[in-house]
């Protein structure tokens, strides 16, 4: 199980956050797609979930113990990564992302959402 609650992330020199107040849950075995335009924070969100980056606030609870990886220090996040859990970019699949997007775009229409203010 993965639960993300009230997650926020802003890059150091950015005038506004990439995302804020983000929340969702994914049950074990559930398949989810993360779709959006370039620069909206998809990779950053996945990096936060994978423990490669830290969120500014909020919680990311993962696994049967519902460990909040936002509160872990780097050594604990590294141990969690070593125990499993990775996303497409860490598995070397990022090179295929453009072809996958090209195949899916005709079948999927994503309505734009106004950026946070």
FENJOTA-V680198 format. One record per backbone hydrogen bond with DSSP energy under -0.5 kcal/mol. CO is the residue of the C=O (numbers start at 0). NH is the residue of the N-H. E is the energy in kcal/mol with one decimal. If there is no record, write none. Layout:
co->[CO	CO]
nh->[NH	NH]
e->[E	E]
//
This chain:
co->[0	1	2	3	4	6	7	7	8	8	10	18	21	23	25	26	32	36	40	41	42	43	44	45	46	46	46	47	56	58	59	59	60	61	62	66	66	67	68	72	73	74	75	76	77	78	79	80	86	86	87	87	88	92	93	95	96	97	98	99	100	101	103	103	107	108]
nh->[62	25	60	23	58	21	55	56	17	18	13	8	6	3	1	29	34	39	44	45	46	47	48	49	50	51	52	50	7	4	61	68	2	66	65	61	68	70	71	76	77	78	79	80	81	82	83	83	89	90	92	93	91	95	96	99	100	101	102	103	104	105	106	107	109	110]
e->[-1.6	-2.9	-3.2	-2.0	-2.4	-2.2	-2.3	-1.3	-2.4	-1.3	-1.7	-2.3	-2.7	-3.2	-2.5	-2.1	-0.6	-1.4	-2.7	-2.4	-2.7	-2.3	-2.5	-2.5	-0.6	-2.7	-1.3	-0.8	-2.1	-2.4	-0.5	-2.4	-2.8	-1.6	-1.7	-1.9	-1.0	-1.0	-0.6	-2.4	-2.5	-2.0	-2.0	-2.5	-2.4	-1.3	-0.5	-1.3	-0.7	-1.3	-2.8	-0.5	-1.0	-1.8	-1.4	-2.4	-2.9	-2.4	-1.8	-1.9	-2.7	-0.6	-1.3	-1.5	-0.5	-0.6]
//
